[in-house]
C-alpha cells in the first residue's frame, strides 16, 4: 500500500510540473487557459478569481457556463494534472487569445515547456540529493570536494530476466557481501571471481533490508550469442556521497544533462535493435514496473528515491519530446512541417495522426503493463 501511495505522489508531482510548464508559458504568450486541473476528472471542486469583484469563487462539480478566467480544479483521480488551453484542438484559430492564433515559435515554446520543466525538476532533485548525499559509483573518483557518507558496497542495479540471479531471488538494491565465503569488496572483483569459477554452483551472502540471506546459483549463458556464463546482474560500487551546496547545485544539473543524453542513447539502441530484429537489449517497464522500482528505492532510503524520481522525470521528458504523434514532440513536428510548407496542414490530418499515435501508445502501455503484472504473478 505504501508503495502505491509513494508512486501516486511521485507521478502526480512529475505530471503537475510538466503541465505547469505548459500553463505558465501559455499565459505569458497571451493564450487563454480555461483550466489547470490537479488530478484527472471527474471534477470535485474548482476555484477562480472573479475579474470584477476580485474575490475567489468556488465551484463544486462541472460548471455549465464558460468561466471568463482560469479555473483551478481539484479532480477525483490523483494521477497528475492537465491544462486546457483555448484553441489547442485547432478551433478558434482566428481569436487572438487562442493557441492556434499564435506564431509558430510561441506554440512550439508552450509545447516544449513541459519537457523543459521535467528536466529542471530532475536537476533540482539531483542538486538537493547531492547536498544531503546521493548514491554514487565510487569506482570513479567523485572529486576532491566529495564527502563520503557511506562507503562503497557492491549493489545490484538490475537483474536480467530468466537469469540464474533472478531464479535465485536476487533483487534490485541487494548488497552482495560474500561469494563462496570470500568477502566481496568491488564489483570488478566479483565479476573476476564468477568468470574464473563459472563451472560450479556458487553461494552468495546477500543483505536486503538489514537481513542477510544465502542464495545458491550457477552461472550460465543468459542471452543467445554471449561468450561466457554469468549470473545475470548489473553491479555498481555504490556509496553515498554529498557535496557543499555550491558544488551540489551545478553537479545536479550536469548529472541531469548527462542522464538525459544517456536516455536518448538508450532509446536509439532500443529502436535500432527492434528494427534489426535483435530484440530488447534491456527490459522496458510500464507503470506497474515503475511502481515496483519506486517501492524498492523507497525501502533503500530517501537518497535512492530522489535518484529514481529524477531519472523517471528525465525519462518522461525524453519520451515526450520524441517526434511521435500525440506527444509534445509530435505536435512540435507538425509546427515545423507547417513552417517548411508555409501553410498549416488540414487539422483533420493532424488530429487523425495524433489519434493513431495515442491508440498505439495505449496499446504499448497495456502490453508492457500486462507483462509487468505477469512477471509479478510468476
C-alpha positions in Angstrom: 0.0 0.0 0.0 2.8 2.4 0.9 4.4 1.7 -2.5 1.2 2.7 -4.3 0.9 5.9 -2.3 4.5 6.9 -2.9 4.2 6.1 -6.6 1.0 8.2 -7.0 2.6 11.1 -5.2 5.7 11.0 -7.4 3.7 10.6 -10.6 1.4 13.5 -9.5 4.5 15.7 -8.9 6.0 14.8 -12.3 2.8 15.4 -14.3 1.9 18.6 -12.4 5.4 20.1 -13.0 5.1 19.1 -16.7 1.6 20.7 -17.0 2.7 23.8 -15.1 5.3 24.4 -17.8 2.5 24.4 -20.5 0.3 26.6 -18.2 2.8 29.4 -17.4 4.2 29.7 -20.9 0.7 29.7 -22.4 -0.3 32.5 -20.1 2.8 34.5 -20.8 2.3 34.0 -24.5 -1.2 35.6 -24.4 -3.2 32.4 -24.6 -6.3 31.9 -22.5 -6.2 28.9 -20.2 -9.6 27.5 -19.3 -8.5 25.2 -16.6 -5.5 24.0 -14.6 -6.5 20.7 -13.1 -4.9 18.8 -10.2 -5.7 15.2 -10.8 -8.0 13.9 -13.6 -11.8 14.3 -13.9 -14.4 14.0 -12.7 -14.0 17.3 -11.0 -14.6 17.6 -7.3 -14.3 21.3 -6.9 -12.8 24.4 -8.6 -11.9 28.0 -7.7 -11.3 31.1 -9.8 -10.9 34.8 -9.1 -13.8 37.0 -10.3 -12.5 39.6 -12.7 -14.9 42.3 -11.4 -15.0 41.8 -7.6 -11.5 40.2 -7.4 -13.0 37.7 -5.0 -12.4 33.9 -5.1 -15.4 32.0 -6.4 -15.8 28.3 -5.5 -17.5 25.8 -7.8 -18.4 22.2 -7.0 -18.8 19.8 -9.9 -18.5 20.9 -13.5 -19.9 24.3 -14.4 -22.3 24.6 -17.3 -21.3 28.1 -18.4 -17.8 29.2 -19.6 -15.8 30.9 -16.9 -14.0 34.1 -18.1 -10.8 33.3 -16.3 -8.7 30.2 -15.4 -10.3 27.7 -13.1 -8.0 25.8 -10.7 -9.7 22.5 -10.1 -9.3 19.5 -7.8 -10.3 16.3 -9.6 -11.1 12.8 -8.3 -8.3 10.7 -9.9 -5.0 11.7 -8.2 -2.7 10.9 -11.1 -1.1 14.3 -12.0 -2.9 17.1 -13.8 -3.8 18.7 -17.0 -4.1 22.1 -18.7 -7.0 23.2 -21.1 -5.8 25.9 -23.4 -8.1 27.8 -25.7 -7.9 26.5 -29.3 -5.4 23.7 -28.6 -7.6 21.4 -30.6 -7.4 23.6 -33.7 -10.5 25.6 -33.1 -11.0 29.4 -32.6 -7.8 30.0 -34.5 -9.0 33.5 -35.5 -9.2 34.7 -31.9 -6.1 36.5 -30.5 -6.1 34.6 -27.2 -6.3 31.2 -28.9 -3.4 28.7 -29.2 -3.9 28.4 -32.9 -3.7 32.2 -33.5 -0.2 32.5 -32.1 3.0 32.4 -34.1 4.7 29.1 -34.6 7.6 29.8 -32.3 5.2 30.6 -29.4 3.2 27.4 -29.9 6.4 25.4 -30.0 7.7 27.0 -26.8 4.4 26.2 -25.0 4.6 22.6 -26.2 8.3 22.2 -25.2 7.8 23.9 -21.8 6.5 20.7 -20.1 9.6 18.7 -21.2 11.8 21.6 -20.0 10.2 21.6 -16.6 10.7 17.9 -16.2 14.4 18.4 -16.9 14.6 21.3 -14.5 12.9 19.2 -11.8 15.4 16.4 -12.3 18.3 18.9 -12.0 16.8 20.4 -8.8 16.2 16.9 -7.3 19.7 15.8 -8.0 21.2 19.1 -6.7 19.3 18.6 -3.4 20.3 15.0 -3.4 24.0 15.9 -3.7 23.5 18.3 -0.8 22.2 15.5 1.6 24.0 12.6 0.0 23.3 10.7 -3.2 24.1 7.1 -4.4 27.3 7.3 -6.5 29.5 4.8 -8.2 32.7 5.1 -6.2 34.7 3.1 -8.7 35.1 6.5 -10.3 36.8 9.3 -8.3 34.0 11.6 -7.0 36.3 14.6 -6.8 38.2 16.5 -4.1 35.0 18.2 -2.7 33.2 14.9 -2.1 32.3 13.8 1.4 31.7 10.1 1.5 28.7 9.5 3.8 28.6 5.7 3.3 31.4 3.6 1.9 31.0 1.7 -1.3 29.2 -1.6 -1.3 28.6 -4.0 -4.2 25.0 -3.3 -5.0 22.7 -4.9 -7.6 21.4 -2.3 -10.0 19.5 -4.6 -12.4 18.6 -8.3 -12.8 18.3 -9.9 -16.2 15.1 -11.8 -16.9 15.4 -15.7 -16.9 18.9 -15.5 -15.4 20.4 -17.5 -12.5 20.2 -14.4 -10.3 16.5 -13.9 -10.9 15.7 -17.5 -10.4 17.6 -17.5 -7.1 15.7 -14.4 -5.9 18.3 -11.6 -6.3 16.5 -8.2 -6.5 17.4 -4.6 -7.2 19.1 -2.9 -4.3 20.5 -6.2 -2.8 24.0 -5.8 -1.4 26.5 -8.6 -2.2 28.6 -9.3 0.9 30.3 -12.7 0.1 30.6 -15.3 -2.6 31.6 -18.8 -1.5 32.7 -17.4 1.8 35.0 -14.8 0.2 34.3 -11.1 1.1 33.4 -9.1 -2.0 34.9 -5.6 -1.9 34.3 -4.4 -5.5 32.0 -5.3 -8.4 35.1 -5.9 -10.6 36.3 -8.5 -8.0 33.0 -10.3 -8.1 33.0 -10.4 -11.9 36.5 -11.8 -12.0 35.6 -14.5 -9.5 32.5 -15.6 -11.4 34.5 -15.7 -14.7 37.2 -17.8 -13.1 34.7 -20.3 -11.4 31.7 -20.3 -13.7 31.6 -24.1 -13.9 30.4 -24.6 -10.3 27.4 -23.6 -8.1 28.1 -20.5 -6.1 26.8 -19.4 -2.6 26.1 -15.7 -2.3 25.6 -13.9 1.0 23.1 -11.1 0.3 21.9 -8.3 2.5 18.4 -6.9 1.9 16.6 -4.5 4.3 19.1 -5.3 7.1 18.6 -9.1 6.8 21.3 -11.4 5.4 20.3 -14.3 3.2 22.3 -17.0 1.5 21.4 -17.8 -2.2 22.7 -20.5 -4.5 23.1 -20.1 -8.2 25.2 -21.4 -11.1 26.5 -19.1 -13.9 25.2 -19.9 -17.4 24.7 -18.1 -20.8 21.8 -15.7 -20.2 21.2 -14.5 -23.7 21.9 -16.0 -27.1 25.3 -15.1 -28.6 27.0 -14.4 -25.3 30.6 -15.5 -24.9 30.8 -16.7 -21.3 28.4 -17.8 -18.5 27.3 -15.2 -15.9 24.8 -14.7 -13.1 22.8 -12.0 -14.8 23.2 -9.0 -12.6 24.4 -5.5 -13.2 26.5 -4.3 -10.3 27.9 -1.0 -9.0 30.2 0.0 -6.2 27.6 2.3 -4.7 28.2 4.6 -1.8 26.5 7.8 -0.6 28.3 11.0 -1.4 27.5 14.6 -0.7 29.0 17.9 -1.7 29.0 21.5 -0.4 25.8 23.3 -1.6 27.6 25.5 -4.1 29.1 22.4 -5.8 25.9 20.3 -5.5 23.9 22.9 -7.3 25.7 22.7 -10.6 26.6 19.0 -10.2 22.9 18.2 -10.0 22.1 19.9 -13.3 25.2 18.4 -15.0 24.1 15.0 -13.9 20.6 15.6 -15.2 22.0 16.6 -18.6 24.2 13.5 -18.8 21.3 11.4 -17.7 19.1 12.8 -20.5 21.7 12.1 -23.1 22.1 8.5 -21.8 18.3 8.0 -22.1 18.3 9.2 -25.7 21.2 6.8 -26.5 19.2 4.0 -24.8 16.1 4.9 -26.9 18.2 4.8 -30.1 19.7 1.4 -29.3 16.3 0.1 -28.3 14.7 1.2 -31.6 17.7 0.1 -33.6 17.7 -3.4 -32.2 14.0 -3.8 -32.7 14.3 -2.7 -36.3 17.2 -5.2 -36.9 15.2 -8.0 -35.2 17.7 -8.3 -32.3 15.0 -8.0 -29.6 15.2 -5.9 -26.5 18.7 -5.2 -25.3 17.3 -4.2 -21.9 14.0 -4.5 -20.1 11.3 -1.9 -20.6 8.9 -1.2 -17.7 5.4 0.1 -17.7 3.5 1.9 -14.8 3.5 -1.3 -12.7 7.2 -2.0 -13.2 8.0 1.6 -12.4 5.8 1.5 -9.3 7.7 -1.6 -8.1 11.1 0.1 -8.8 9.9 3.2 -6.8 8.9 0.9 -3.9 12.3 -0.8 -3.9 14.1 2.6 -4.0 12.0 3.9 -1.1 13.0 0.9 1.0 16.6 1.7 0.4 16.3 5.3 1.7 15.4 8.8 0.6 18.7 9.2 -1.4 17.8 6.3 -3.6 14.2 7.6 -4.0 15.4 11.0 -5.0 17.7 9.5 -7.6 15.0 7.3 -9.1 12.4 10.1 -9.2 14.9 12.3 -11.1 15.5 9.5 -13.6 11.8 9.0 -14.1 11.4 12.7 -14.7 14.1 12.7 -17.3 12.6 9.6 -19.0 9.2 11.4 -19.1 10.9 14.4 -20.7 12.8 12.3 -23.3 9.7 10.3 -24.3 7.5 13.4 -24.6 9.9 15.3 -26.9 10.2 12.4 -29.4 8.5 13.3 -32.7 5.7 10.8 -32.2 2.1 11.9 -32.8 0.0 12.5 -29.6 3.2 13.6 -27.7 4.5 17.1 -27.3 7.3 16.3 -29.8 4.8 15.1 -32.4 2.9 18.3 -32.1 6.1 20.3 -32.5 6.9 18.3 -35.6 3.6 19.4 -37.2 4.5 23.0 -36.4 7.9 22.5 -38.2 6.1 21.0 -41.2 3.8 24.0 -41.2 6.8 26.3 -41.4 8.5 24.3 -44.1 5.5 24.1 -46.4 4.5 27.7 -45.4 0.9 26.8 -44.6 -1.0 24.9 -41.9 -1.8 21.3 -42.5 -5.5 20.5 -42.6 -6.5 19.9 -38.9 -8.3 16.7 -39.7 -5.0 15.1 -40.8 -3.1 16.2 -37.7 -5.9 15.1 -35.4 -6.0 11.7 -37.2 -2.2 11.3 -36.8 -2.5 12.2 -33.1 -5.4 9.7 -32.6 -3.4 6.9 -34.2 -0.4 7.8 -32.2 -2.4 7.8 -29.0 -4.0 4.4 -29.7 -0.6 2.9 -30.4 0.9 4.3 -27.2 -2.1 2.9 -25.2 -1.6 -0.5 -26.8 2.1 -0.4 -25.9 1.4 0.7 -22.3 -1.2 -2.1 -21.9 1.1 -4.7 -23.3 4.1 -3.7 -21.2 1.8 -3.4 -18.1 0.4 -6.8 -18.7 3.9 -8.2 -19.0 4.9 -6.5 -15.7 1.9 -7.9 -13.9 2.5 -11.4 -15.3 6.1 -11.1 -14.1 4.9 -10.3 -10.6 2.4 -13.2 -10.6 5.1 -15.6 -11.6 
